[in-house]
Amino acid sequence: MIYRLEGRLIDLEAKVSRLEKAIADLPQAEPAIPEEAQRRIDAGEHPVRVMRELRLLTQSQLSELCGIRPNHISAIERGQTFGLKTARRLSEALNVPASVLF
């Protein structure tokens, strides 16, 4: 009986290993943004503001998540340009592709 259980355990380990490899090989999809958010962005609202509000965050809370001062986030939402480093930090905090924020 022990040998049968050991054989099953080895089979399960092999299956888990194959599944982990298959999962690792899957393409990583970028998180999608909801239709409502896309409609607001298309209507002219700033993407950072739309995504921040969608995540129910204040500017201060977003600031804490990404390490950007709240007054800088406010300026960005009013139209100030920002660089790729800032876009990366915002996109990680808001869980959206950086391309959405431009």
Disulfide bonds with the S-S distance in Angstrom:
none
